[in-house]
């Protein structure tokens, strides 16, 4: 038996290869958009991809299932339970119902309908038939059961969320028939917003989850379960609806990674003037020192996919600026994984070539925590905007700061100081503040400061913090 996990750290997303070493047949479960990862893996390991499966219609990333199945001639198996739902798959596939199985030599994959996160959600029991025909060895639980949590039931809106929460409770009851030793292999880990309170561990056992997962507490009746799960959902990113729509109709076939072709500085300037969005993949200090005017600074060494999905316009062409070819390719992969695939190319020679061409340069001034505190203590009018999560804010923040989680800044600009105000943007380490400051600059905010090192540096400097 073969069971291998592929991790996308930017989205905290896991996909899996399940197969039989004897017959060299494998199925890929929940593939991401850059499907060459699986094709190259299969070629290198001399496996044949014979089936591609999805646990559900994803909201947080663009699925590569359709393209992967087409490129390797595999059977595409998707849930049979999406008929007449808000989101329904509209491209060819073979439906899979509860109890349906896929044989892969001495391995068998069996569908288990586990609605609640979405109506159509399937989990997949994996049987190693060389050891047992009837007792499963693993559960690919998708976004149903996470390590330490369950999938959020509010993806379809206010009217549907209580009904989905009740379905999720019933899906939890189905776990009672499964053994404690069952390995749990979820679709996400800590950092994903598909559920609250996920552990950083990528796997668990059902027995341990029965003990430690608060949503599997047998003392919870349905009513209390519904209140508990709905009372603890993460923020709802608006791009989730766009991803659901994209995955319902099927993401367009890419046949490779777009945007790797170089563009000279004057081509980039021309395309930017025509409406293309420049995404700068460099770190906060390099971006702050100088960047293409109007560029969005989303560093490749961070949660690029998540933050790009929040702030990069999906209906405009994209041009990348990176420190080298590897960074550009990594950035392009991160963007296509969230459906941002209109990438026209990258700035040849990086930002140095832009500067050498004598083209206009914008900066994002940096300020150290000590200097910011000195200015605040002196009574200077500097507005501190904290763009961290609610939990981070509650654990301690700068006295007098204003809190607005970064993902909401565009939609809730009316809550910010006027654009002519001096605003110091603050996060945990400087990554998110760079993203949000660059977005604000595109919308007319001209006196922005990025707090270098964020709260981590603030605490190291032993500066005052409040939880009020």
HELIX and SHEET records of a PDB file:
HELIX    1   1 UNK A   36  UNK A   45  1                                  10    
HELIX    2   2 UNK A   65  UNK A   72  1                                   8    
HELIX    3   3 UNK A  158  UNK A  173  1                                  16    
HELIX    4   4 UNK A  174  UNK A  177  5                                   4    
HELIX    5   5 UNK A  206  UNK A  212  1                                   7    
HELIX    6   6 UNK A  214  UNK A  216  5                                   3    
HELIX    7   7 UNK A  222  UNK A  230  1                                   9    
HELIX    8   8 UNK A  239  UNK A  249  1                                  11    
HELIX    9   9 UNK A  265  UNK A  273  1                                   9    
HELIX   10  10 UNK A  284  UNK A  289  1                                   6    
HELIX   11  11 UNK A  304  UNK A  311  1                                   8    
HELIX   12  12 UNK A  325  UNK A  336  1                                  12    
HELIX   13  13 UNK A  350  UNK A  356  1                                   7    
HELIX   14  14 UNK A  369  UNK A  377  1                                   9    
HELIX   15  15 UNK A  390  UNK A  394  1                                   5    
HELIX   16  16 UNK A  406  UNK A  408  5                                   3    
HELIX   17  17 UNK A  413  UNK A  415  5                                   3    
HELIX   18  18 UNK A  431  UNK A  442  1                                  12    
HELIX   19  19 UNK A  454  UNK A  460  1                                   7    
SHEET    1   A 6 UNK A   2  UNK A   8  0                                        
SHEET    2   A 6 UNK A  13  UNK A  20 -1                                        
SHEET    3   A 6 UNK A  25  UNK A  29 -1                                        
SHEET    4   A 6 UNK A  48  UNK A  53  1                                        
SHEET    5   A 6 UNK A  75  UNK A  79  1                                        
SHEET    6   A 6 UNK A  94  UNK A  96  1                                        
SHEET    1   B 6 UNK A 101  UNK A 104  0                                        
SHEET    2   B 6 UNK A 107  UNK A 113 -1                                        
SHEET    3   B 6 UNK A 122  UNK A 128 -1                                        
SHEET    4   B 6 UNK A 138  UNK A 142 -1                                        
SHEET    5   B 6 UNK A 183  UNK A 186  1                                        
SHEET    6   B 6 UNK A 204  UNK A 205 -1                                        
SHEET    1   C 2 UNK A 145  UNK A 146  0                                        
SHEET    2   C 2 UNK A 149  UNK A 150 -1                                        
SHEET    1   D 5 UNK A 262  UNK A 263  0                                        
SHEET    2   D 5 UNK A 343  UNK A 347  1                                        
SHEET    3   D 5 UNK A 318  UNK A 321  1                                        
SHEET    4   D 5 UNK A 277  UNK A 280  1                                        
SHEET    5   D 5 UNK A 296  UNK A 297  1                                        
SHEET    1   E 5 UNK A 366  UNK A 367  0                                        
SHEET    2   E 5 UNK A 447  UNK A 451  1                                        
SHEET    3   E 5 UNK A 422  UNK A 426  1                                        
SHEET    4   E 5 UNK A 383  UNK A 386  1                                        
SHEET    5   E 5 UNK A 402  UNK A 403  1                                        
END                                                                             
